[in-house]
Amino acid sequence: MRSVLRVALVMMIPVLAATAPPAAAQIRPPESAAEMQLSFSPVVKRSAPAVVNIYASWVSERRASPFANDPFFSQFFEGFGQSVPRVQNSLGSGVIVASEGIVVSNYHVVQEATDIRVVLADRREFDGEVLLSDRDADIAVIRLQGAEDLPALDFADSDAVEVGDLVLAIGNPFGVGQTVSSGIVSATARASSALRNGPGYFIQTDAPINPGNSGGALVDMSGRLLGLNTSILSRSGGSNGIGFAIPSNLVQRYVEQAREGQADFVHPWAGIAVQPVDGDLALALGQDRPEGVLVSEIHPESPFALAGLRPGDVVLTIGGLPVNAEAELEYRLLTQGFGDRLAVGFLRDGAIEEISVEVGPAPDGGQAEPVRIGGESPLAGLLVAEVTPRLIDELDLPLSASGVIVVRADGPAARLGLRPGDVLRRVNDVPIETAATVTEAARTGTRQWDFEIGRGNRTLRLQLRR
């Protein structure tokens, strides 16, 4: 019996040896919930080397005045006092997304920095230069000078993320060094105007994000970049489980344009104004439940208008994905390349229809150079340009804006009260449609002037008697 047992034990040893993993087994991400409960270490080892610390500085100048901080007297001392240079510093994080040294971070980390120093996880340091930045989106793309063969993260498909997915936030909070925190995706398609950087479209997470984490990585369990940590909602200034990340699909478009040589991000243009469908509106539209966005206004040159969309239609989906807010509609366009075509599902007269919309920038209409108005009329000192869809998009003008826009106002025009962004509609009952019309109106030898001006969503009427 003992001899049989010895044989059995001898036979078991090779089997155990064959199934035991070698000491230098390749590190792999966890593949089951049980493995994830043990450790996030494999994900961290794969992702952390691509997360960097960013030190940015720039010089701003301010005038010294004994009343500079007094809200009343400071207004009387504007322009007085010596100019005092002041060095400002910023600390944040970034993510390497290409081995040749392409880094993404937040705009508010680098801003208008004149000196950017990037420190890798292995303590190597590189000088950085901004290739492309966008204040509104809070995204900056940076190139590390002289870098090659760096660890980089692949982009995840942020549109495929689901609430409850595990995520890790990696960054440099409070400048103490690289740290990792874990959490889940709390919400997707989060459009919030409560954030510091204004309305947008975000992934919400409860993974702790603190000051200094800005620009850091939100990664999935495969170690891919799911989002760029950007903001938190907090009364104390520290994390309380409400953090926001810019989706990776949007970040990827910025990287693509930076590589194409764009210094400023070119936005796709929708050319439509929409409002969310609430319960009352859904009832009036005959919907079973509130969904989609109602088209309230549309520019005739909008790609949606050219595809057949009309005011009163309800946009339900873009590219097969739901749209329930204006920020969501903009995001669906932003993540596409110019020339791409998207299927747009919409509701019209109780029936669901579909059109194909081509993604592209706002047309400039062959815009001419701005025209300077001279002479001695009240319009003298104006620099004007004809309104185009591109100007409507860039200056956030009403879609109905047409005619001529004020680019700059000096001299008599400034004293009249005209401002940059004003749209000249009529001068002495003459419709203003081109810059040439303004020039002709300025030559009128009248002593009575009547102006109709569009300012934002308001219409102003000015009168001048000489």
Secondary structure in CASP SS format (residue, H / E / C, confidence):
PFRMAT SS
TARGET T0000
AUTHOR 0000-0000-0000
METHOD secondary structure of the structure
MODEL  1
M C 1.00
R H 1.00
S H 1.00
V H 1.00
L H 1.00
R H 1.00
V H 1.00
A H 1.00
L H 1.00
V H 1.00
M H 1.00
M H 1.00
I H 1.00
P H 1.00
V H 1.00
L H 1.00
A H 1.00
A H 1.00
T H 1.00
A C 1.00
P C 1.00
P C 1.00
A C 1.00
A C 1.00
A C 1.00
Q C 1.00
I C 1.00
R C 1.00
P C 1.00
P C 1.00
E C 1.00
S C 1.00
A H 1.00
A H 1.00
E H 1.00
M H 1.00
Q H 1.00
L H 1.00
S C 1.00
F C 1.00
S H 1.00
P H 1.00
V H 1.00
V H 1.00
K H 1.00
R H 1.00
S H 1.00
A H 1.00
P H 1.00
A H 1.00
V E 1.00
V E 1.00
N E 1.00
I E 1.00
Y E 1.00
A E 1.00
S E 1.00
W E 1.00
V E 1.00
S E 1.00
E E 1.00
R E 1.00
R E 1.00
A C 1.00
S C 1.00
P C 1.00
F C 1.00
A C 1.00
N C 1.00
D C 1.00
P C 1.00
F C 1.00
F H 1.00
S H 1.00
Q H 1.00
F H 1.00
F H 1.00
E C 1.00
G C 1.00
F C 1.00
G C 1.00
Q C 1.00
S E 1.00
V E 1.00
P E 1.00
R E 1.00
V E 1.00
Q E 1.00
N E 1.00
S E 1.00
L E 1.00
G E 1.00
S E 1.00
G E 1.00
V E 1.00
I E 1.00
V E 1.00
A E 1.00
S C 1.00
E C 1.00
G C 1.00
I E 1.00
V E 1.00
V E 1.00
S E 1.00
N C 1.00
Y H 1.00
H H 1.00
V H 1.00
V H 1.00
Q C 1.00
E C 1.00
A C 1.00
T C 1.00
D E 1.00
I E 1.00
R E 1.00
V E 1.00
V E 1.00
L C 1.00
A C 1.00
D C 1.00
R C 1.00
R C 1.00
E E 1.00
F E 1.00
D E 1.00
G E 1.00
E E 1.00
V E 1.00
L E 1.00
L E 1.00
S E 1.00
D E 1.00
R C 1.00
D C 1.00
A C 1.00
D C 1.00
I E 1.00
A E 1.00
V E 1.00
I E 1.00
R E 1.00
L E 1.00
Q C 1.00
G C 1.00
A C 1.00
E C 1.00
D C 1.00
L C 1.00
P C 1.00
A C 1.00
L C 1.00
D C 1.00
F E 1.00
A C 1.00
D C 1.00
S H 1.00
D H 1.00
A H 1.00
V C 1.00
E C 1.00
V C 1.00
G C 1.00
D C 1.00
L E 1.00
V E 1.00
L E 1.00
A E 1.00
I E 1.00
G E 1.00
N C 1.00
P H 1.00
F H 1.00
G H 1.00
V C 1.00
G C 1.00
Q C 1.00
T E 1.00
V E 1.00
S E 1.00
S E 1.00
G E 1.00
I E 1.00
V E 1.00
S E 1.00
A E 1.00
T E 1.00
A E 1.00
R E 1.00
A C 1.00
S C 1.00
S C 1.00
A C 1.00
L C 1.00
R C 1.00
N C 1.00
G C 1.00
P C 1.00
G C 1.00
Y C 1.00
F E 1.00
I E 1.00
Q E 1.00
T E 1.00
D C 1.00
A C 1.00
P C 1.00
I C 1.00
N C 1.00
P C 1.00
G C 1.00
N C 1.00
S C 1.00
G C 1.00
G C 1.00
A E 1.00
L E 1.00
V E 1.00
D C 1.00
M C 1.00
S C 1.00
G C 1.00
R C 1.00
L E 1.00
L E 1.00
G E 1.00
L E 1.00
N E 1.00
T E 1.00
S E 1.00
I E 1.00
L C 1.00
S C 1.00
R C 1.00
S C 1.00
G C 1.00
G C 1.00
S C 1.00
N C 1.00
G C 1.00
I C 1.00
G E 1.00
F E 1.00
A E 1.00
I E 1.00
P E 1.00
S H 1.00
N H 1.00
L H 1.00
V H 1.00
Q H 1.00
R H 1.00
Y H 1.00
V H 1.00
E H 1.00
Q H 1.00
A H 1.00
R H 1.00
E C 1.00
G C 1.00
Q C 1.00
A C 1.00
D E 1.00
F C 1.00
V C 1.00
H C 1.00
P C 1.00
W C 1.00
A C 1.00
G C 1.00
I E 1.00
A E 1.00
V E 1.00
Q E 1.00
P E 1.00
V C 1.00
D C 1.00
G H 1.00
D H 1.00
L H 1.00
A H 1.00
L H 1.00
A H 1.00
L H 1.00
G C 1.00
Q C 1.00
D C 1.00
R C 1.00
P C 1.00
E C 1.00
G C 1.00
V E 1.00
L E 1.00
V E 1.00
S E 1.00
E E 1.00
I E 1.00
H C 1.00
P C 1.00
E C 1.00
S C 1.00
P H 1.00
F H 1.00
A H 1.00
L H 1.00
A H 1.00
G C 1.00
L C 1.00
R C 1.00
P C 1.00
G C 1.00
D C 1.00
V E 1.00
V E 1.00
L E 1.00
T E 1.00
I E 1.00
G C 1.00
G C 1.00
L E 1.00
P E 1.00
V C 1.00
N C 1.00
A C 1.00
E H 1.00
A H 1.00
E H 1.00
L H 1.00
E H 1.00
Y H 1.00
R H 1.00
L H 1.00
L H 1.00
T C 1.00
Q C 1.00
G C 1.00
F C 1.00
G C 1.00
D C 1.00
R E 1.00
L E 1.00
A E 1.00
V E 1.00
G E 1.00
F E 1.00
L E 1.00
R E 1.00
D C 1.00
G C 1.00
A E 1.00
I E 1.00
E E 1.00
E E 1.00
I E 1.00
S E 1.00
V E 1.00
E E 1.00
V C 1.00
G C 1.00
P C 1.00
A C 1.00
P C 1.00
D C 1.00
G C 1.00
G C 1.00
Q C 1.00
A C 1.00
E C 1.00
P C 1.00
V E 1.00
R E 1.00
I C 1.00
G C 1.00
G C 1.00
E C 1.00
S C 1.00
P C 1.00
L C 1.00
A C 1.00
G C 1.00
L E 1.00
L E 1.00
V E 1.00
A E 1.00
E E 1.00
V C 1.00
T C 1.00
P H 1.00
R H 1.00
L H 1.00
I H 1.00
D H 1.00
E H 1.00
L C 1.00
D C 1.00
L C 1.00
P C 1.00
L C 1.00
S C 1.00
A C 1.00
S C 1.00
G C 1.00
V E 1.00
I E 1.00
V E 1.00
V E 1.00
R E 1.00
A E 1.00
D C 1.00
G H 1.00
P H 1.00
A H 1.00
A H 1.00
R H 1.00
L H 1.00
G C 1.00
L C 1.00
R C 1.00
P C 1.00
G C 1.00
D C 1.00
V E 1.00
L E 1.00
R E 1.00
R E 1.00
V E 1.00
N C 1.00
D C 1.00
V E 1.00
P E 1.00
I C 1.00
E C 1.00
T C 1.00
A H 1.00
A H 1.00
T H 1.00
V H 1.00
T H 1.00
E H 1.00
A H 1.00
A H 1.00
R C 1.00
T C 1.00
G C 1.00
T C 1.00
R C 1.00
Q E 1.00
W E 1.00
D E 1.00
F E 1.00
E E 1.00
I E 1.00
G E 1.00
R E 1.00
G C 1.00
N C 1.00
R E 1.00
T E 1.00
L E 1.00
R E 1.00
L E 1.00
Q E 1.00
L E 1.00
R E 1.00
R C 1.00
END
